[in-house]
Amino acid sequence: MSDRPTVRFPAFPEPPEKKRHTWRVALVAALATLALLVPLVIALLLRRGDEAETPAVPAPPSSGTPSPSRPRAVPDGHIALATLQNATLTIPPWPKDNVRGPSGRLRFRDGVVPIEQETTPAPHGPPRGMEIVILDVAYGDLDRDGADETVARIGCLIEGGSQQVVAFDRNAAGRIVTMGTVVATTGAIRDIGAGSVRVSDDGVVTARVADYQVCCDDRTPQVWQRRGYRWAGGHFDQVSGPVRMALNPYVTDVAVTAGELVLGPAVDGFRYGTVAVTVRHVRGTRPAQALIEFFPSEGLERAGTAWPAVITGPRIPWMRVSLAPPPARGSHTYTFAFRRPAGISGGSLEIEAGGAGKASAALSDSMVWNNGATVAIRTAN
């Protein structure tokens, strides 16, 4: 069946008998004319129905919307310092071998985010910073899109601390987005120069980095280098400057680990035991001497005759020994004997390690978070 509407026409009356031939001729002519008119009438009715049911297609707006061949506007990533200092920013994770702090979405006010402190901080390892601070900014076209981005030096600070240079941009909606970390104070890099971050005309971010971070009254000489980093493949890669830190005769990095101290059965009123202390040279100048310091709890004292010469100091109980150092980038384990009156229990032994140069002067340690250990003391019968 056709889906077109049916058109009905009125029937013609039968003509009188006396004029039958004349009306027959007229009827044939009328039918022929109707045969020609019916398709036209049907077509007109269908077209009128279609126009009534089909909604009009609006004309495309002429308000400046870019056509497919017209490039979209590039977001301006040049973010004023005052704006950055009072924005919610996504901060990348802080180095694991330096001062710790929160990361992710952080709300800055006047360039600062206070850090909530831990109720029971770990006795050794990187401490938690007091605040995160936007230190300074620089600008340049990092991704070569024809518009500037923002590069900020940010610190997680507690009398010095971690730093990282972070790049920011804006998305198409105008919101601030984080591109990533350019360089951070981790490994051999322990400091980033204030106001040293620059962006070259070809989009390379450069910064002065050092092997040691001075604080307070510290006068340790630092080794400085300028290194450059380029945005590529969704991250920053070093493209210029030294890739290794030059040796600094005043700076070392040693680490210490120790096992527990087990005091055995009582003999003549004392319990005896030994502790193994491992000192490792991580990087920097290899010490001419390994320095190990002990801070014993109540009643604990050295035992036996195998101890090296002991230097005592103003902090009592306290003692320091000087030993042959571990090999470069290697480790050495030293064993020390202790005793304690049998009636005393519990307690601990604090150990710290460092290095000294040929003139017996103590070297500055570039990462002090790894050169201490807390030894638990227990008894065994």
N, C-alpha and C positions, 0 to 999 in steps of 0.2 A: 504494500500500500504506500501511496505517496504521502509525505508529511505536509504537503501544501494544503491550504484551506480550500474547501469546496465552494464554488461560486454558483448560486442558483439563479435562473432567469425565469420570468413569468411565461406561462404557456400562451400560445397564440390561439384565438377563437376560430372555430371552424367557419369558413365563409359560406354565404348563401349558395344554394344549388345553382341558381341561374348564372352566377359569376364564378363557377368552380374553376374554369380554365384560367381566368385572369388571376384569381388568388393563388392558384398553383404556381403560376410563373413568379408571382411576387414572393411566395413563400420560399421558393428555391433560391431566389436572389437574397432574401433576408438571411437564410441559413448560411449561405456562402459568406456573407458579410460578417455574421457572428463567428464563423469559424476562424476568420482572420482577427477578430477583436478579442476573443477569449484569452489567447496567450498573452496579449499585451496587458489586459486588465489584471490577470493573475500576477504577471511580473511586477506591475506597479504596486499591487497590494503587498506582495512579499517584500519588496524593497522598503516600503513605508514601515512595515513591521520590524524589519531588521534595524532600521534607523532608530526606532523607538526603544528597542531592547539593548543595543550596544552602547556602552558608555563612551564618552568622548575621551581621547587620549590627550592629556595636557601637553602643551608645548614645553620643550626643555627650557629651564630658567636661564636667563641671560645675566645672572648676578656675578659673573666672574669665576664660576666654577671651572677648574682647569680641565681641558679636554685630555683624552688619553695621550695625545702627543705632546702635551704641555707639561714640563717637569713640576713636581710639587715643591712648595717652599721648604727649605732646610731649617729644622729647628735651631734656634740660637742657644748654644750651650755656654755662652759667656755669662756666668752667674756672679753677680756682685758679691763681695766678701760679706757685707752685712746681710744679704739674703741667705747665703750659705750658713752663716752663723746662727740663723734662727729658722732652720728648716729641719724636716725629718729626713735623715739620710740613711742609706743602707751602707754600713761600714763592713768591709771584709774582715775575716778572722785575723786576730793578732798572732804574731809569731809564737810558736810553742816554746822557744828557748829564750824568751825575754819577758818583760813585765806583761802580765795578763790583764784582760779587760773584756767587757761585753762587745759583741758584734751584732750584725743584723740591723734592723730598723731602730734607729736611735733619734730621739728628739733633742736637738741642740737649742740652747738658749744663751744668747750672747757668746756663742762659740764654745760652750762648755756642756759636758754631760757628766754629772757627779756619778761615782761608782759606789754602789752599795758594798760594804765590806763583809768579809766572811767572819762568822762567829768563832770558828776554830781554824785559822789558817795553818797550812802545812809548815812544819819547822824548816824544811829545805825545799828547794825548787823555786821557780820564778814567783815573786810576790804578785799580789793584785794591786793594780794602780789605784790612785785616788780619784782621778778624773780623766776624761777624754777631751782634748782641746784641739781646735782648728788653729794651726800655728801661722801659716801664710799660704798664699795662692799665686798661681801663674796661669796664663791663658795662651792658647794656640790651637791651630787646626790639627788635631791628632789623627782623625780618620779620613782626611783629605776630601771632605764633602763641601768645602767652601765656607764653613762656619766654624767659629771658635768653640773649643771645649774648655773646661776648667780643671786645673790640677791643683790639689791641696795637700800640704804637708800636715799630717794629723799625728798627735802624740797621745799615748796612754801613759800617764806620768805619775811618778812618785820619786822625787829627787832625781830626775832623769827618767829614763824608761824607754818603752818601745816607741817607734815611729814608723809610719808608712806614708808613702806618697800615693794618693788615690785620685783617679780621673773621674770626672762627672760630666754628664751631658743632659740635654732635655729631650724628651720624646715628642711625638707629634701633638700630644695633648698639652704640652708645656710643662709636664712634671719632671722633676729632677731624677735622673737615673744614674746608677753607678756603672761605669765601664769596667773598672778593676784596679788592682794594685799595680803600680809601676815598679816600686822598689820598697823594701822594708828592712828594718834592722834585725836581721837574722843571720846565723852562721858567722862568717868573718866580718860582715858589715854590722857595726854596733852603733853608728851615729850617722845622721844626715844633717848637713850644714844648714843653719838658719838662713833663709832667703836665697838659697843656692839653686832652687828649682827653676829651670828655664825651658821654653819650648822654641825650637828653631823653626825657620821658615818651611822646612820640609817635614815638620811634624814630629821631630825627635825630642823626647823629654830628657833633659840632662839634669843631674844632681851631683853634688859633692858628697861622698861617703867616706867614713873613717873606720878604722879598726878598733877604736876605743872611745868610750863616752866618758868625759870628765864630769865631775859633779862637785859642787861645793868648793872646797879648797884644794881639790886634786889638781896637780900640775903635771901629770903624766903626758909626755909628748905623744901626739897622734900622727898617724899616717893618713893623708887625705888623697883621694882619687876622684876624678870626674868621670862618670859613666853615663852612657846614653841608651835610651830604650824607645822602641817603636811599637805602635799598635798594629797587630797583624793577626788574623785568624781568631779574633775574639779575646786576645790577651796581649800583654806586653813582653817583648823579647829584647835582651840586651844586644845592641848593634854597634856600640862604640865604647872606647875606654878599656882599661885593664879588666881581665876576668878573674884575676887572683889578687889578693891583698899583699902588698909588699911587706917584708919582714920588719917588724919593729923591735929593736933590741931591748925595749923597756916593757914590752907587753907579752904575756903568755896566756895560755888557757889550759888549766889542769882540772881534772874531775876526780872525785873520790867516791868509793863505795866500801862498805864494811859489813861483815856478818855479825851475828849476835855474840854476846859474851856470856859463855856458860861457865859458872863457878861450881866446881865439883864438891865432893864430901869434905866436911870440916877436918882439918889436920892441924893440931896444936892451936886451935882457936881461930883458924883462918880457912877460907875457901879460896881455891886457886883456879884460874882459867886463862885462856888466850883468845885474842881477837885478830882476825885477818883483815888487813886494810889494803885495798888496791888503789893505787894512784895511776891515772892515765893522762898522758900528754895529748891534748885534743888538737891544738894548732898554736901558731905563734912561735915565739922563741922557745927553744928547748931549755929548761932550767939547768943550771950547773949543779943545783942542789934541790932536792925535794924537801919541803918543809911540812911537817905534820904537827898539828896542835891538838891537845887533848884537854877536855873540860869534864873531869870525872865528878860523879855524885858522891854523896857522903861515904867516907870510909874507904873508897877505892884508891889503891896506890899501885905503883909499878912493883913487879916481882922479878926475881931471878937476876942473872948477871949479863944477859944478852942485850940489854938496852944500850943504845948509843948514848952519847953525852946529852944530858937534858938541860935545857935552858928554861928557867922559871921566870915568871914575870909578875907584874903588879896584880893581875887577876888570880886570886887563889880560891879553890884549887885550879891550877892551870900548869901546863908544861908543853914545851916545844922541843922537837928533835929534828936534826938535819941528817938526811940520808942521801945515798947515791940516787940520782933521778931515774925515771923510766926512760926507755929509748924514745927517739922522736916518733910521734904518732903511735906509740906503743904504751904498754902498761907494765907495772911491777907490783907484786904483792908482798907486803911486809907483815910479820907476825909479832905481836906484843903480848907480854904476860902481865897479868894483874892479880892482886889478892885483895880480900876484904874480910873484916871480922865476921865470924860466922853468924853473929846475932843480927846482922843488918840484912834486910831483904829489899827487893825492888830497885828502883833507881834506873839511871841510864848513863851513857857515856857519849858526849858530843865530840865529834872529830871534824876538823877542818884541814884542808890541804892547800898548798901554794907552792911557789917556786922562787928561787933566788938566783941571781946572776953570779958571774965569776967573782965579783967583789963582795959577795955575800949580801948584797942589798936585795930586798924583796922585790920581785917583779909585780907589776900591776896585772891583775887577772881580768881579761876582757869579758868573762861571763861568770860572775860570782855565784850564780844560782846552782851550779853543779859541783861546788867544791866543799860541800858539807854533808855529814851523815850523822844520824842519831842511832846509837847502838843500844838495843834492849839488853838488860842484864837479867839473867834467870839462874836459878840454882838447880843442881841435879845431885841426888845422893847415890 
